[in-house]
Amino acid sequence: MRKSYTLDCLTKVEGHAKLEVEMDGNTVKKAEIAVYEPSRYFEHMVRGKPYDLVPTISQRICGICSVIHTVTSIKAVENAIGVRVSQQTHDLRRLLLHASNIHSHTAHLFFFAAPDYLGVDDVMGIARKRRDVMKLAIDMQRISAGIVKQIGGRSLHPVNCRVGYFNSVPDRNRVNSMIAEFKELKKMSEKTAELFISFKYPEFENKTQHLAIDEKKFYDLYEGDIGDGDGGHFRAVDYNKHLEEETVYRSTAKYSKFDGKSYMVGALPRLNINHRKLSPSAKALLKSSGIKIPSFSTFHNNAAQALEMVHFCDRGIETLEEYAERGMKPETVKIRPKAGEGIAACEAPRGTLYHHYRFNAGGKTTYANIMTPTCQNVGNMESDMQKWMPELIRQPDAKVKRSLEMLIRAYDPCFSCSTHFLELRLKR
Amino acid sequence: MVKPKVAFFGMTSCKGCYFQMLLANEKLPHVLGSIDIVDFWMLNEKPGACDSYDIAFIDGAVSNSENAELVREVRKKAKYVIAFGTCACLGGIPALRNPDEKQHNAYHRLVYGRDIAIKSYPHADPVRKHIKVDYQMYGCPINEREAVEVVRDLLLGKMPREPDYPVCVECKKAGIRCLFKDGVPCLGPVTTAGCGAPCPASRTACDGCRGPLGDANWTEEAKLLKEHGIDRKKMQLMFSKYTGEKVK
């Protein structure tokens, strides 16, 4: 018997996407995702624009990961025109990434993922039935966004972070208040991690390729080669030698492959590849969770997000403490535009993000390519559906839909960035 | 008392204005307690189920025929329509591609390499181009305090007023030193206020994300910018960054 399902509008994800699944008995005939957010053409819009405007435009790709788009874009510009950056600026950018990672993770974990595991329909249900959880969510959102605002000038679409330097830097008082805030965030992150490792996740695993930044010393979001989890590495500048992007007719999102295979990016791959470098408190929590590393259960991505928040709080505190006595110094960098090509990769909350630009001698953009984590994950989502459907098909339609939605949501997808969208069309 | 029915509809944008809204934290429970969110594409399981709305927020630029159809549908069902954020009010960053309207096919091929099923307009439109809008909430992103005030005003039965003064007033109110005094060219004098001037507060020039002020003195602003070494072409880009429109 042939049967098909369509989930026409996937909810509790950012942006618009749909799923199409076709079954012939136990055999999966088709398992596809299409993003139907209209095309946004960022790669075209930055062309002809001056290099210093590129990060300001690119940050508008995504409202929840605007910080990481800003920083990755700036790094790629700097690589192209050869700007040297001070340790203080690197540290400030890392602090921005730590805080924005927590801001994004808490939004996804509490508002989108938690309803699946707390037995409520949506975030309104959490607000009614679990006031404690709601309070935790709102507090973490406030504090983490506050840190981003103090460093970036605005909590969304930061303006203070420029090519080469920061327009203004936090003084000693601010450095110390941020240390206190990261300490408060750490306690809250530990509570969140305990909650998310207590959830009963569906039993499903799919041994696919995982990729994440694997910095030598740190579990980092900002810098480093890309690790494949089996000891192999490639440099961010060689991304297009290893990752292949393909446009498919049904979707405004592009698909990417690593050496011909689909792959996963995000918090779980980061944890699998970097777990030895976790801070002691995060490591202790991972141990108590009973999650075996490496884990290939897509649903563990939620637990991994919660765990890494604890780690990033620790790193935030560590970095800031170096400046607790001396404060930070205002700086400017003189930049002379020149022709060049630059590529940079950072870890966005939902996985590795690549920005790639070329500039002419006048500093105008002649080429841009941006590869968002959700685009990279779409292929892996399809591979997960292929693997899970023969088992799920024994369930009634409503249950199938719910399970697939939970699966896609676990990736923390952002279909507005990847428009380059979610509905389920299921044929049995 | 029957709570007013509020809905949110997403066109083409980065969705950042919603996340900004979450930052109205201590006010949020009060606002949420006094309204009934009947439609929110990002959170609810069953979108589009309602046949009338008291307040409908529309974010994002209208960038294809599906978007255009949806805003027309929303207008029919809603008492008040609020354009939520600069993309909805002015086209915003998505409208940066509008001047290249005629090269749409060429740049589509450049980005995607082939034809795709989802069709997009060669331009990104403000919502106002397609339907009547009752209030324009500017900002990239919006200001969460303004959003709370607008909802409160509408709940009290009065029409909220869009700010009619420039960002300079915000700087004076907050005691922020004028960026021009430090030689930094700024769009504050010609930009609609309401943001609280976070950019000048971090010593970054206003880049006009809330759009041009109705009675701004463009001639003087252009003169000031020229004195600060901004040529015509650069000025053009500064003025049109959030509207995609050519300025004279």
Interface residues (C-beta under 8 A of the other chain):
Chain A: C9 T11 K12 V13 E14 G15 H16 A34 V35 Y36 E37 P38 S39 R40 Y41 E43 H44 M45 K49 P50 L53 T56 I57 R60 I61 C62 G63 I64 S66 A107 F111 D121 D122 V123 M124 A127 I138 D139 Q141 R142 A145 K149 G152 G153 R154 S155 L156 H157 V159 N160 R162 N167 S168 T247 V248 Y249 R250 S251 T252 K254 S416 C417 T419 F421
Chain B: G10 T12 S13 C14 K15 G16 C17 Y18 F19 Q20 L22 L23 N25 L28 P29 L32 I37 W41 M42 L43 N44 E45 P47 S63 N64 E66 N67 G92 I93 P94 L96 R97 D100 Y107 H108 L110 V111 Y112 G113 R114 D115 I116 A117 I118 S120 Y121 C140 P141 P198 C199 A201 S202 R203 T204 D207 K234 L237 K241
